[in-house]
Each structure stands twice: as structure tokens, then as C-alpha cells.
């Protein structure tokens, strides 16, 4: 589902002291800071002189150091989670409870100092503003039912099925329209809705996030499993997994429900098991006598239980109190097979056929005199998920941060990763007023972003090949896609980009070529079959939809053709696109602001080897993220919000 376009993990650095600044003005700013510091010193001195007349007791109160020791948690030493409690206690204290200043004098003067800083900021110079493989042949004919499962979701990994808002058999289409599961016949223009099931809130205490629901269809086409994020007033964020009996489309019934505590990230179906990926956040000031406040919980029908300590993986030093939780459920019974939680992780999860790779992003800081350098890092954890029980296999560290799960791919046992590298060098200013070593202001004197590719042997947990900083300076990764021994990466700065093609067939001699600078950039890159690459994104202006076809050509990558539509917006959710490589079709919902007959539409394009030709452009109600389409036997079936259209195209 949504890799959610999850935020990169926050570093343990205090980001509120970080501002971007023009390097040419650093000298001027240092002078300004000195004036501010002098003014603050004078104000603090006057304040001190006034309070000193109040006597020794006031002086003691002013300068008595605050206690900066985290709370004692030794009373929990008998808990199986004691090691975890100690780590969480330090980080939550640093983040939420630790005094900002060393004593009351520092706190008072700090307020004055910040007041001066705010005044200076009000008049500051403006320059100080801060792929997958389509599941061809995945259908299984079901004995005795006459129905067969047909895969239409463009899954990242062959054999690992992803949840979507639409699934189909050879006889029916199943579409999740908000809270309602709708089942349609496949009969061209004579298609009708055969039945539905309302997944509306179950009880007054629950609120559903229907926008993020996904469905799966079983191989025998008798069960639709719905995975829903919900909110409970008592427990908080939950994930509800509901199995529905759809063997009779006109009478859909519920079979079983299980719940997990946390926010929904993604899920997969592989080899008869659901892999459900969720997030769980530790309370800001947790009560360690209550495991539900700092350990992920699962309810299988007998009340909520904590994930065992031996199933929790965490780094020695935490940079976040967020877990990524991975659970495996039996597809038929929804019984929990195994679970594991990765603390201090909360970015992206990529699943190969055997291994789950979980990323943890953070900044690594090094200091040199009055300067320090922050380097973006990503730690990638590996866990075998397709054995009798989960097996953790360690982690590898790379430079940069990962944009999304499509920037990771495993091929013949080697994990390939594309990152945006990011280096920031700062000059720090010590808190001279308070006599402490706190950094109270920093000036950015250098900033560098670029793109790098790494090939990792996880058995040996080492990088065996890499291409570092291959993009123009200042660019960052917008999208990536792997296809066997080929890798495609789009980088950009503003609204211009190159698209890179990498040949990874010989990791001792990786070669690459690119398109050169072109207008716009691609938020999604898709292998389109027959040696073609499809880019979906933004054109020369931010309100222009651009769909472009590329191919490798000699020493470069050339644009074969492109389709552009101005004043047109589309979803950036990859699952909202219909990709059919066999028929060379691409479809999606769009919003057009220059049409008199309606803004919300669905378009279908066909690539004939020379150009992208528009086959369908019809009005279709709904949000673009949730619109879906599928081509079947000469007809295009399109689904929106309480809206369904069928159009013959062949």
C-alpha cells in the first residue's frame, strides 16, 4: 500500500537549532550573533544584579544545577523487556523530559536570548529562509468452481502479491469503493453489480480510514480479505484483518476478524501467508509497568498480548521510538504464525521472495573544532520470513537515504539499493551566556546532495559493488526501478531531470548511461516490456502530467515519445496506475482543470512503438488515488467513487 511516503527518521540532533543560510553571509551573521550575545549578556547581568540583592537563597536557587539523570528504571529489572526499557528510557527522557538548560539562571537567560534571536530573525535577510515483474501466468484454475484467479496488480516482486483496491477472477471484478466492497460481473457493456458488503464502522468506538484499505482475493475466489486501518477511542490506532466469504456475491458474509495495535504500512500475500507490516510508536513518557505503552500488541480474539522480547530487534543506540512490526498470518485461518518488531525503524520495507528488508534512516554526526558534519545514513536490516519461524540475518549500513521501497531490489541473492546522499557541514556557536556546551545556533556553510547505487551481499553483510555520486551535484533520487540486471533511476533538481540506465550484469564492471537533462521528472519508473521504460510524473510545469517512453540507445537513453496534459493532476500512488505490458497500455485517474464537461476523469493510453495514443478519456467520479481500471477482452473497465464505466476499445 502506501509505503506512505513515510517520513525519514529524525536524527538525535536537536533540529530546532538548524537553519539553512547563504555561505556568503556567514561572516555577517557571526557579527550579528555576537551583538545578540552581548545584548543577552547585558540583560542577564542586570537581571542577576537585581536578583542577587534578594540574598543567598535566591543565588542558590539560580545556580543549582538541574538533575539531568534519566529516571531510575531498576525496579523493572525482572522484566523480559528490561534491556529495551533502559534504551527507551534514555531516548524518551532526552526527547521529552530533559531540562533544556543547566539551571534556573540559564532558563531565564535563555528566554531572553531566544527573544533577541526572534527579534533578529524578523529582520533577517531573505536568503536565510530556511519493478517489478507483472504477475503473468499467475492464474490458478480452481477445481469445481469454474473460476480462476487473475492477477492485475503490478507487483514489485514476482510471486509476492500486493494488496490493492481491485482484484479479479475470470468471472468477477472486486472493487473496494470507500467502505463498500462491490462485486461486478465481467460482461462488457452489460456488466452489472452483483452484490456488495458494507465495511462501515463496527461499533461507536471505531473510526475507519477507508482510504487506506486494501483487499486480497483467494486462489479459489471464495474469500476476499480486507485489511483496514481503524481508530479505537480506548486503544488508539489498530489494523483490522477481515475475511469475507464471497462464494455467493449476492450474500457476502464475515468469516473472521483479527486486530493489531499500530498504524498500517503495507502487506503482501505469498505462499499461503499474509505478511502484514505496521508501525507502533512508544508513548512519549511511557509507564514501563504497562507493556502496551512501549511494546507492540496483537489481539487474536483473546485480548491483546505483547510481542515477546526475543522477537524485537533494535540498534544499540536508538534514534527513534517507532517500531516497524512484521506479522505473518495463515491465509485460510488468520492464525498468527510469527511476528517480529524492529525498534528505531519506520521507513520502508521491501520483500523479496525470501527476505524482508527494513530500513532505518538517521544522520551520522562528526565534529572538528567549531564545525560538525551530518551525513545521511541508512541501516538496512534483513529477516528471512518464509521459513517455519522468522530469522534475523543482520544489517548493513550505506550512505544516503532511501526514497521508497522501489529503490530496493534483490536479484540472485544480491540486494541492490539506490540512495540520495546528503552531506551538511555546519558552523556551531556555543552557548557562551550560560557557560554550557549546548549548540544554540548553526549556520549551514555547505550542502551537497547526489545519488548512489550499492550492491550488497547480505550473507556476508558487506557492500560488494557501488557507484557513488553518479548524478549531477545537487540532484536527488525521485524514482527507481530494477528489472533483472538493469536498473533505472530518475534524479532531479527543480523540474529538470536525467534518467539513468545501469547495466548490473557484471558487478565488477557496472556501466551506466543517461538521457541528459530533460524537462520535468518521473515520480515512477516502470519497465514496460520489449526494452522500453515508462516514466510517469511531472512535465515542464508542476501542473503538467507527463508520461514518457524511453529506450536504451547506443551510449545513452533516448526519449521515444511522450504524452503531456497541462492543468492535469494525477496520483503519485503507483498502485493507482494500470500497467499492461502485453497490450502496452497505461491507465490512470486524472483531474483536469480546463475541461468544460467535468474535471474528474480516467485516461487510457496505448504505446504502438512510436507514440502514446489516447484510447479512453471519460468522466469518472472519485479521488485519483482510489480510481482503478482493468482491460479485459477488448473492454476497459473503470471504477471510481460510486461510479463505474465500461468502454470498448478493440
C-alpha positions as CSV (number, residue, x, y, z in Angstrom):
1,X,0.0,0.0,0.0
2,X,1.3,3.2,0.9
3,X,4.8,3.0,1.7
4,X,3.1,6.0,2.8
5,X,5.5,8.0,1.6
6,X,6.8,7.7,5.2
7,X,9.0,10.5,6.6
8,X,12.7,9.9,7.0
9,X,13.7,9.1,10.6
10,X,14.6,12.1,12.7
11,X,18.2,12.1,13.9
12,X,19.1,12.5,17.6
13,X,20.4,16.0,16.8
14,X,18.2,18.9,18.0
15,X,16.9,20.0,14.6
16,X,15.3,23.2,16.0
17,X,18.8,24.7,16.1
18,X,19.4,24.0,12.4
19,X,18.7,26.7,9.8
20,X,19.8,26.9,6.2
21,X,21.9,30.0,5.4
22,X,23.8,31.6,2.5
23,X,27.5,30.7,2.9
24,X,28.5,34.1,1.6
25,X,26.7,35.7,4.6
26,X,28.2,33.7,7.4
27,X,30.7,36.4,8.3
28,X,27.9,39.0,8.6
29,X,25.8,36.6,10.7
30,X,28.6,35.9,13.1
31,X,28.8,39.6,13.7
32,X,25.1,39.7,14.3
33,X,25.2,36.8,16.6
34,X,28.0,38.5,18.7
35,X,25.8,41.6,19.0
36,X,22.9,39.4,20.1
37,X,25.1,37.6,22.6
38,X,26.4,40.8,24.1
39,X,22.9,42.2,24.4
40,X,21.8,39.0,26.1
41,X,24.8,39.1,28.5
42,X,24.0,42.7,29.5
43,X,20.3,41.8,30.1
44,X,21.3,38.7,32.1
45,X,23.8,40.8,34.1
46,X,21.1,43.3,35.0
47,X,18.8,40.5,36.0
48,X,21.4,38.8,38.1
49,X,22.3,42.1,39.9
50,X,18.6,42.6,40.7
51,X,18.1,39.1,42.0
52,X,21.4,39.0,43.9
53,X,20.0,41.6,46.3
54,X,17.5,39.1,47.4
55,X,20.2,37.1,49.1
56,X,22.0,33.8,49.2
57,X,18.8,31.7,48.9
58,X,18.0,33.2,45.6
59,X,21.5,32.7,44.4
60,X,21.4,29.1,45.3
61,X,18.1,28.7,43.5
62,X,19.5,30.4,40.4
63,X,22.7,28.3,40.1
64,X,21.7,24.9,41.5
65,X,22.2,22.5,38.6
66,X,19.1,20.7,37.2
67,X,19.1,17.0,37.5
68,X,19.9,15.6,34.0
69,X,19.8,11.9,35.0
70,X,17.1,9.8,33.3
71,X,14.6,8.3,35.8
72,X,15.6,5.2,37.6
73,X,14.1,2.1,36.0
74,X,15.9,-0.6,38.0
75,X,12.6,-1.7,39.5
76,X,11.8,-3.3,36.1
77,X,15.0,-5.4,36.1
78,X,13.0,-8.6,36.4
79,X,11.1,-7.8,33.2
80,X,12.0,-9.6,30.0
81,X,12.0,-6.2,28.4
82,X,14.4,-4.6,30.8
83,X,17.2,-4.1,28.2
84,X,14.6,-2.4,26.0
85,X,13.2,-0.3,28.9
86,X,16.7,1.0,29.5
87,X,17.2,2.1,25.9
88,X,13.7,3.7,25.6
89,X,14.1,5.4,29.0
90,X,17.2,7.3,27.8
91,X,15.7,8.4,24.5
92,X,12.3,9.4,25.8
93,X,14.0,11.4,28.6
94,X,16.3,13.1,26.1
95,X,13.4,13.9,23.7
96,X,10.6,14.9,26.1
97,X,11.8,15.4,29.7
98,X,15.4,16.5,29.9
99,X,15.8,20.2,31.0
100,X,16.8,22.4,28.2
101,X,19.1,24.5,30.4
102,X,21.5,23.6,33.2
103,X,19.9,25.7,35.9
104,X,17.2,28.4,36.6
105,X,19.7,31.2,35.7
106,X,20.2,29.6,32.3
107,X,16.5,29.1,31.8
108,X,15.7,32.7,32.5
109,X,18.6,34.0,30.4
110,X,17.7,31.5,27.7
111,X,14.3,33.0,27.4
112,X,15.9,36.4,27.0
113,X,18.4,35.1,24.5
114,X,15.6,33.4,22.4
115,X,13.7,36.7,22.5
116,X,16.6,38.5,21.0
117,X,17.0,35.8,18.4
118,X,13.4,36.0,17.3
119,X,13.7,39.8,17.0
120,X,16.8,39.3,14.8
121,X,15.1,36.7,12.7
122,X,12.2,39.0,12.0
123,X,14.5,41.4,10.2
124,X,16.9,38.8,8.7
125,X,17.9,38.7,5.1
126,X,15.5,36.8,2.8
127,X,18.4,34.5,1.9
128,X,18.2,32.9,5.4
129,X,14.8,31.2,4.7
130,X,15.2,28.3,5.5
131,X,9.6,-3.0,-10.6
132,X,8.8,-5.0,-10.9
133,X,7.5,-8.0,-12.8
134,X,3.9,-8.2,-13.8
135,X,2.4,-11.5,-12.5
136,X,1.9,-13.0,-15.9
137,X,0.6,-16.5,-15.7
138,X,-0.3,-16.2,-12.0
139,X,-3.8,-17.6,-12.5
140,X,-4.8,-20.8,-10.9
141,X,-7.8,-22.7,-12.2
142,X,-10.0,-23.8,-9.3
143,X,-11.3,-27.3,-9.5
144,X,-15.1,-27.5,-9.3
145,X,-15.8,-23.8,-9.2
146,X,-15.2,-22.8,-12.8
147,X,-13.4,-19.6,-11.5
148,X,-9.8,-18.8,-11.8
149,X,-7.8,-16.1,-10.1
150,X,-6.3,-13.4,-12.5
151,X,-3.6,-11.1,-11.1
152,X,-3.9,-7.5,-12.2
153,X,-1.8,-5.7,-9.6
154,X,1.6,-4.7,-10.9
155,X,3.5,-6.4,-8.0
156,X,7.1,-5.4,-7.3
157,X,8.3,-9.0,-6.8
158,X,7.0,-11.9,-8.9
159,X,5.2,-14.4,-6.6
160,X,4.7,-11.8,-3.8
161,X,1.1,-10.4,-4.3
162,X,0.3,-6.9,-3.0
163,X,-3.0,-5.7,-1.7
164,X,-5.0,-3.3,-3.8
165,X,-8.4,-1.8,-4.2
166,X,-9.2,-4.0,-7.1
167,X,-8.9,-7.8,-7.7
168,X,-10.5,-10.1,-10.3
169,X,-11.2,-13.6,-11.3
170,X,-12.2,-14.7,-14.8
171,X,-15.9,-14.1,-13.9
172,X,-15.9,-11.2,-11.4
173,X,-14.3,-7.9,-10.5
174,X,-14.0,-7.0,-6.8
175,X,-13.6,-3.3,-6.1
176,X,-13.3,-1.5,-2.8
177,X,-15.2,1.7,-3.0
178,X,-14.6,3.5,0.2
179,X,-16.4,1.4,2.9
180,X,-18.1,-0.8,0.4
181,X,-16.8,-3.9,-1.3
182,X,-18.6,-4.1,-4.7
183,X,-18.7,-7.2,-6.9
184,X,-19.3,-6.9,-10.6
185,X,-19.9,-9.3,-13.5
186,X,-17.5,-9.3,-16.4
187,X,-19.8,-8.8,-19.4
188,X,-18.6,-5.8,-21.3
189,X,-21.2,-3.1,-21.6
190,X,-23.7,-5.5,-20.0
191,X,-21.7,-5.7,-16.7
192,X,-23.7,-5.1,-13.5
193,X,-23.1,-5.1,-9.8
194,X,-24.0,-8.5,-8.4
195,X,-23.6,-7.7,-4.7
196,X,-21.8,-5.6,-2.1
197,X,-20.7,-5.6,1.5
198,X,-20.6,-2.5,3.8
199,X,-17.5,-2.4,5.9
200,X,-18.7,0.6,7.8
201,X,-17.5,1.2,11.4
202,X,-18.1,-1.7,13.7
203,X,-19.3,0.0,16.9
204,X,-19.4,3.5,18.2
205,X,-15.8,3.4,19.4
206,X,-14.3,2.8,16.0
207,X,-13.4,5.1,13.2
208,X,-12.1,3.6,9.9
209,X,-9.6,5.1,7.5
210,X,-11.2,3.6,4.4
211,X,-8.9,5.5,2.1
212,X,-6.1,3.1,3.1
213,X,-7.9,-0.2,2.9
214,X,-6.7,-3.0,0.7
215,X,-8.1,-6.3,-0.4
216,X,-6.9,-9.7,-1.5
217,X,-8.7,-12.5,-3.4
218,X,-8.0,-16.1,-2.5
219,X,-6.9,-18.5,-5.2
220,X,-10.2,-20.3,-5.1
221,X,-12.0,-17.0,-5.5
222,X,-14.2,-17.7,-2.5
223,X,-12.6,-15.3,0.1
224,X,-11.9,-11.6,0.0
225,X,-9.6,-10.5,2.8
226,X,-9.8,-6.8,3.7
227,X,-7.0,-5.1,5.7
228,X,-8.2,-1.8,7.3
229,X,-6.6,0.8,9.5
230,X,-9.1,1.9,12.2
231,X,-9.0,4.0,15.3
232,X,-10.4,2.9,18.7
233,X,-11.0,5.6,21.4
234,X,-9.6,3.3,24.1
235,X,-6.7,1.5,22.3
236,X,-5.7,4.0,19.6
237,X,-4.7,3.1,16.1
238,X,-5.5,-0.5,15.0
239,X,-5.2,-2.7,12.0
240,X,-8.3,-4.9,11.3
241,X,-8.0,-8.0,9.1
242,X,-11.4,-9.2,8.0
243,X,-12.0,-12.4,5.9
244,X,-15.2,-12.3,3.9
245,X,-17.0,-15.2,2.2
246,X,-17.8,-14.1,-1.4
247,X,-18.7,-17.5,-2.8
248,X,-22.2,-16.1,-3.2
249,X,-21.7,-12.5,-4.5
250,X,-25.3,-11.6,-3.6
251,X,-24.8,-12.7,0.0
252,X,-21.4,-11.8,1.3
253,X,-20.7,-12.7,5.0
254,X,-17.9,-12.2,7.5
255,X,-15.8,-15.2,8.4
256,X,-13.2,-14.0,10.9
257,X,-11.5,-10.8,12.2
258,X,-8.2,-10.2,14.0
259,X,-6.6,-6.9,15.1
260,X,-3.1,-5.5,15.6
261,X,-2.2,-2.3,17.6
262,X,-0.5,0.3,15.4
263,X,-0.7,2.1,12.1
264,X,-0.9,0.2,8.8
265,X,2.0,0.4,6.4
266,X,1.7,-2.4,3.9
267,X,1.1,-6.1,3.3
268,X,1.8,-9.0,1.0
269,X,0.4,-12.4,0.2
270,X,2.9,-15.2,-0.5
271,X,2.9,-19.0,-0.3
272,X,-0.4,-19.0,1.6
273,X,0.5,-16.4,4.2
274,X,-0.3,-12.7,4.8
275,X,2.7,-10.6,5.7
276,X,1.3,-7.5,7.4
277,X,3.6,-4.6,8.1
278,X,2.7,-2.0,10.6
279,X,4.0,0.9,12.8
280,X,3.9,1.2,16.5
281,X,5.0,4.2,18.5
282,X,6.1,4.3,22.1
283,X,4.3,6.7,24.3
284,X,6.1,10.0,24.9
285,X,6.5,9.3,28.6
286,X,5.8,5.6,28.9
287,X,4.7,3.8,32.1
288,X,7.0,0.8,32.0
289,X,4.7,-1.2,34.2
290,X,2.2,-1.2,31.3
291,X,3.7,-3.1,28.3
292,X,1.0,-1.8,25.9
293,X,2.7,1.7,26.2
294,X,6.1,0.5,24.8
295,X,5.7,-3.0,23.3
296,X,3.6,-3.7,20.1
297,X,0.3,-5.7,20.8
298,X,-1.7,-8.3,18.9
299,X,-5.3,-9.4,19.5
300,X,-6.1,-12.8,18.1
301,X,-9.5,-12.9,19.8
302,X,-8.4,-13.5,23.4
303,X,-7.3,-10.0,24.3
304,X,-4.1,-8.0,23.4
305,X,-0.8,-9.7,24.0
306,X,2.8,-8.3,23.7
307,X,5.3,-9.4,21.1
308,X,7.9,-11.4,23.0
309,X,11.3,-9.8,23.7
310,X,13.1,-12.4,21.6
311,X,11.1,-11.1,18.6
312,X,12.3,-7.5,19.0
313,X,15.4,-6.2,17.2
314,X,16.9,-2.8,18.0
315,X,20.2,-0.9,17.5
316,X,22.5,-0.2,20.5
317,X,21.6,3.5,20.4
318,X,18.0,4.4,19.4
319,X,17.3,7.3,17.1
320,X,13.5,6.9,17.3
321,X,10.9,5.2,19.5
322,X,9.0,3.9,16.5
323,X,8.7,0.2,15.6
324,X,8.3,-1.5,12.3
325,X,6.3,-4.6,13.1
326,X,6.0,-7.6,10.7
327,X,3.4,-10.3,11.3
328,X,2.7,-13.5,9.3
329,X,-0.8,-14.9,9.3
330,X,-2.1,-18.0,7.7
331,X,-4.2,-17.0,4.8
332,X,-7.0,-19.5,5.4
333,X,-7.3,-19.3,9.2
334,X,-5.8,-15.9,10.0
335,X,-3.8,-17.6,12.8
336,X,-0.6,-15.8,13.7
337,X,2.4,-17.8,12.6
338,X,5.2,-15.5,13.8
339,X,5.9,-11.8,14.5
340,X,8.9,-9.6,14.8
341,X,9.4,-5.9,15.6
342,X,12.3,-3.6,14.7
343,X,12.6,-0.6,17.1
344,X,14.0,2.7,15.8
345,X,12.8,1.8,12.3
346,X,10.0,3.4,10.5
347,X,10.8,4.0,6.9
348,X,10.5,1.4,4.1
349,X,10.1,-2.4,3.8
350,X,10.9,-4.3,0.7
351,X,10.1,-8.0,0.4
352,X,11.9,-10.4,-1.9
353,X,10.7,-14.0,-2.2
354,X,12.5,-14.9,0.9
355,X,13.6,-11.9,2.8
356,X,12.2,-8.7,4.3
357,X,14.5,-5.7,4.2
358,X,13.7,-2.9,6.7
359,X,15.4,0.5,6.5
360,X,16.4,2.8,9.3
361,X,17.4,6.3,8.3
362,X,19.4,8.7,10.5
363,X,22.1,11.3,10.4
364,X,25.7,10.5,11.5
365,X,27.4,13.4,13.0
366,X,31.2,14.0,13.3
367,X,32.8,17.1,14.8
368,X,36.0,19.0,14.1
369,X,36.6,22.1,16.2
370,X,33.8,24.6,15.7
371,X,32.4,22.6,12.8
372,X,30.4,19.4,12.5
373,X,29.3,17.4,9.5
374,X,26.0,15.5,9.2
375,X,25.9,12.6,6.8
376,X,22.7,10.9,5.9
377,X,22.9,7.1,6.6
378,X,20.6,4.2,6.1
379,X,20.9,0.9,8.1
380,X,19.2,-2.0,6.3
381,X,18.0,-5.0,8.4
382,X,17.4,-8.4,6.8
383,X,15.0,-11.0,8.0
384,X,14.1,-14.4,6.4
385,X,10.4,-14.6,6.6
386,X,9.5,-17.7,4.5
387,X,10.8,-20.4,7.0
388,X,9.0,-22.0,9.9
389,X,9.9,-19.0,12.0
390,X,11.4,-15.6,11.3
391,X,15.2,-15.5,11.2
392,X,17.1,-12.2,11.6
393,X,20.3,-12.1,9.5
394,X,21.9,-8.8,10.5
395,X,22.2,-5.4,9.0
396,X,24.3,-3.3,6.6
397,X,25.0,0.4,6.6
398,X,25.0,2.6,3.4
399,X,25.3,6.3,2.8
400,X,22.2,8.3,1.9
401,X,18.5,7.9,2.5
402,X,16.1,5.7,0.6
403,X,13.2,7.4,-1.2
404,X,10.8,4.4,-1.3
405,X,10.7,0.6,-1.5
406,X,11.2,0.6,-5.3
407,X,14.7,1.8,-4.6
408,X,15.5,-1.7,-3.2
409,X,15.6,-4.9,-5.1
410,X,17.1,-8.4,-4.6
411,X,18.5,-10.3,-7.6
412,X,20.3,-13.7,-7.4
413,X,20.9,-13.1,-3.7
414,X,22.3,-9.6,-4.1
415,X,20.4,-6.6,-2.7
416,X,20.7,-3.5,-4.9
417,X,19.9,-0.1,-3.3
418,X,19.6,3.4,-4.7
419,X,20.0,6.3,-2.2
420,X,20.1,10.1,-2.2
421,X,23.3,11.0,-0.4
422,X,23.2,14.1,1.7
423,X,26.1,15.9,3.5
424,X,25.7,19.0,5.6
425,X,28.5,20.9,7.1
426,X,27.8,23.4,9.9
427,X,29.5,26.0,12.0
428,X,28.3,25.9,15.6
429,X,28.0,28.7,18.1
430,X,28.4,27.8,21.8
431,X,26.1,29.0,24.5
432,X,28.6,31.4,26.0
433,X,25.9,33.1,28.1
434,X,25.1,30.0,30.1
435,X,28.6,28.5,30.2
436,X,27.4,25.3,28.7
437,X,28.4,23.4,25.5
438,X,25.0,23.4,24.0
439,X,24.8,24.3,20.4
440,X,22.3,27.2,20.2
441,X,22.7,28.3,16.6
442,X,24.2,26.8,13.5
443,X,25.0,28.1,10.1
444,X,24.9,25.9,7.0
445,X,28.2,26.5,5.2
446,X,28.0,23.7,2.7
447,X,25.2,21.4,1.4
448,X,25.7,18.5,-1.0
449,X,23.1,16.0,-2.4
450,X,23.7,13.4,-5.0
451,X,22.7,9.8,-5.9
452,X,24.5,6.5,-5.3
453,X,23.9,2.8,-6.0
454,X,25.0,-0.1,-3.8
455,X,25.1,-3.9,-4.3
456,X,25.1,-5.8,-1.0
457,X,25.9,-9.4,-0.2
458,X,23.7,-9.9,2.9
459,X,25.2,-13.4,3.6
460,X,28.5,-11.7,4.3
461,X,26.8,-8.4,5.2
462,X,29.1,-6.2,3.1
463,X,28.9,-3.9,0.1
464,X,30.5,-5.7,-2.9
465,X,30.0,-3.0,-5.6
466,X,28.9,0.6,-5.7
467,X,28.6,3.6,-8.0
468,X,28.7,6.7,-5.8
469,X,27.6,10.2,-6.7
470,X,26.6,9.4,-10.3
471,X,24.2,12.3,-10.7
472,X,24.8,16.0,-11.3
473,X,25.7,17.7,-8.0
474,X,22.7,18.9,-6.0
475,X,20.2,16.3,-7.5
476,X,18.2,13.8,-5.5
477,X,16.5,10.5,-6.4
478,X,12.9,10.9,-7.5
479,X,12.2,7.3,-8.6
480,X,14.0,4.0,-9.3
481,X,13.1,0.6,-10.8
482,X,15.0,-2.6,-11.2
483,X,14.4,-5.2,-14.0
484,X,16.7,-8.2,-13.8
485,X,20.3,-6.9,-14.4
486,X,19.1,-3.5,-15.4
487,X,18.4,-0.5,-13.0
488,X,16.7,2.7,-13.9
489,X,17.0,5.9,-11.8
490,X,15.5,9.3,-12.2
491,X,17.1,12.2,-10.4
492,X,16.1,15.8,-10.5
493,X,16.6,19.3,-9.3
494,X,13.5,21.5,-9.6
495,X,11.7,20.5,-12.9
496,X,14.6,19.1,-14.9
497,X,16.0,15.6,-14.8
498,X,18.1,12.9,-16.3
499,X,17.1,9.2,-16.4
500,X,19.9,6.8,-15.8
501,X,20.2,3.2,-17.1
502,X,22.6,0.8,-15.2
503,X,23.9,-2.5,-16.6
504,X,24.4,-4.7,-13.5
505,X,25.2,-7.9,-15.3
506,X,28.8,-7.7,-14.2
507,X,29.1,-6.2,-10.7
508,X,32.9,-5.8,-11.2
509,X,32.3,-3.5,-14.1
510,X,29.0,-1.6,-13.6
511,X,28.3,0.8,-16.5
512,X,25.6,3.4,-16.9
513,X,24.3,5.9,-19.4
514,X,21.6,8.7,-19.2
515,X,19.2,10.8,-21.2
516,X,20.9,14.1,-20.4
517,X,18.8,16.9,-18.9
518,X,15.1,16.8,-20.0
519,X,12.1,18.8,-18.9
520,X,10.2,17.5,-15.8
521,X,10.9,14.4,-13.8
522,X,9.4,10.9,-13.2
523,X,7.9,10.0,-9.8
524,X,7.5,6.4,-11.1
525,X,9.7,4.4,-13.4
526,X,8.2,1.3,-14.9
527,X,9.8,-1.5,-17.1
528,X,7.3,-1.5,-20.0
529,X,8.5,-4.6,-21.8
530,X,10.4,-5.1,-25.1
531,X,13.3,-3.0,-23.8
532,X,11.1,0.1,-23.1
533,X,10.9,2.1,-19.9
534,X,7.9,4.1,-18.9
535,X,8.2,7.3,-16.8
536,X,5.1,8.8,-15.1
537,X,5.5,12.2,-13.5
538,X,5.6,16.0,-14.0
539,X,6.3,17.9,-17.1
540,X,7.9,21.3,-17.7
541,X,5.5,22.9,-15.2
542,X,4.2,21.5,-11.9
543,X,0.6,21.3,-13.2
544,X,1.6,19.2,-16.3
545,X,1.1,15.5,-16.4
546,X,3.9,13.8,-18.3
547,X,4.0,10.2,-19.4
548,X,7.2,9.3,-21.4
549,X,8.6,6.2,-23.0
550,X,12.4,5.7,-23.1
551,X,14.8,3.1,-24.6
552,X,18.4,2.4,-24.3
553,X,20.2,3.8,-27.4
554,X,23.9,3.4,-28.0
555,X,25.7,5.4,-25.4
556,X,22.6,7.0,-23.9
557,X,19.0,6.7,-23.1
558,X,16.6,8.4,-25.5
559,X,13.1,9.6,-25.2
560,X,10.9,7.7,-27.8
561,X,7.7,9.7,-27.2
562,X,5.7,11.5,-24.5
563,X,2.2,12.3,-23.6
564,X,1.6,15.7,-21.9
565,X,-1.6,17.3,-20.5
566,X,-1.5,20.7,-18.9
567,X,-3.6,21.7,-15.9
568,X,-3.8,18.0,-15.1
569,X,-3.0,16.3,-11.9
570,X,-2.7,12.6,-11.2
571,X,-2.0,10.4,-8.2
572,X,1.6,9.6,-7.2
573,X,0.5,6.3,-5.7
574,X,1.9,3.6,-8.1
575,X,-1.0,1.2,-7.4
576,X,-3.4,3.7,-8.9
577,X,-1.8,3.1,-12.4
578,X,-3.0,0.3,-14.6
579,X,0.1,-1.2,-16.3
580,X,-0.4,-3.8,-19.0
581,X,2.9,-4.8,-20.7
582,X,1.4,-7.4,-23.0
583,X,-1.0,-4.9,-24.6
584,X,1.3,-1.9,-24.0
585,X,-1.4,0.0,-22.1
586,X,-1.2,2.5,-19.2
587,X,-4.2,4.0,-17.5
588,X,-4.9,6.3,-14.5
589,X,-7.3,8.7,-12.9
590,X,-6.7,12.4,-13.5
591,X,-8.1,15.7,-12.6
592,X,-8.3,18.2,-15.4
593,X,-9.0,21.9,-14.7
594,X,-9.5,23.1,-18.3
595,X,-12.4,20.9,-19.4
596,X,-15.9,22.1,-19.5
597,X,-17.5,18.7,-19.3
598,X,-16.0,17.6,-16.0
599,X,-12.8,17.6,-14.0
600,X,-12.5,14.1,-12.7
601,X,-11.6,11.6,-15.4
602,X,-9.9,8.4,-16.4
603,X,-7.5,8.1,-19.3
604,X,-6.0,5.1,-21.1
605,X,-3.0,5.3,-23.4
606,X,-1.6,2.8,-25.9
607,X,2.0,2.7,-27.0
608,X,2.3,1.5,-30.5
609,X,6.1,1.6,-30.7
610,X,6.1,5.1,-32.0
611,X,3.8,7.2,-29.9
612,X,1.4,7.2,-26.9
613,X,-2.1,7.4,-28.2
614,X,-5.1,8.2,-26.1
615,X,-7.7,5.4,-26.3
616,X,-10.0,6.5,-23.4
617,X,-10.8,9.8,-21.8
618,X,-14.0,9.6,-19.8
619,X,-15.6,11.3,-16.9
620,X,-15.2,9.2,-13.7
621,X,-16.0,10.5,-10.2
622,X,-13.7,10.0,-7.3
623,X,-10.2,10.7,-5.9
624,X,-7.4,9.8,-8.2
625,X,-5.6,7.7,-5.5
626,X,-8.6,5.3,-5.4
627,X,-9.6,5.1,-9.0
628,X,-8.8,1.8,-10.7
629,X,-9.1,0.3,-14.2
630,X,-8.5,-3.1,-15.9
631,X,-8.6,-4.2,-19.6
632,X,-10.4,-7.5,-20.3
633,X,-11.1,-8.9,-23.8
634,X,-11.4,-5.7,-25.7
635,X,-13.1,-3.7,-22.9
636,X,-11.7,-1.2,-20.4
637,X,-13.5,-1.4,-17.0
638,X,-13.0,1.8,-14.9
639,X,-14.1,2.3,-11.2
640,X,-14.4,5.4,-9.1
641,X,-16.4,6.7,-6.2
642,X,-19.8,5.1,-6.6
643,X,-19.1,5.2,-10.3
644,X,-18.3,2.5,-12.9
645,X,-17.7,2.9,-16.7
646,X,-17.1,0.3,-19.4
647,X,-15.7,1.3,-22.8
648,X,-14.9,-0.9,-25.8
649,X,-11.5,-0.2,-27.2
650,X,-10.8,-3.1,-29.6
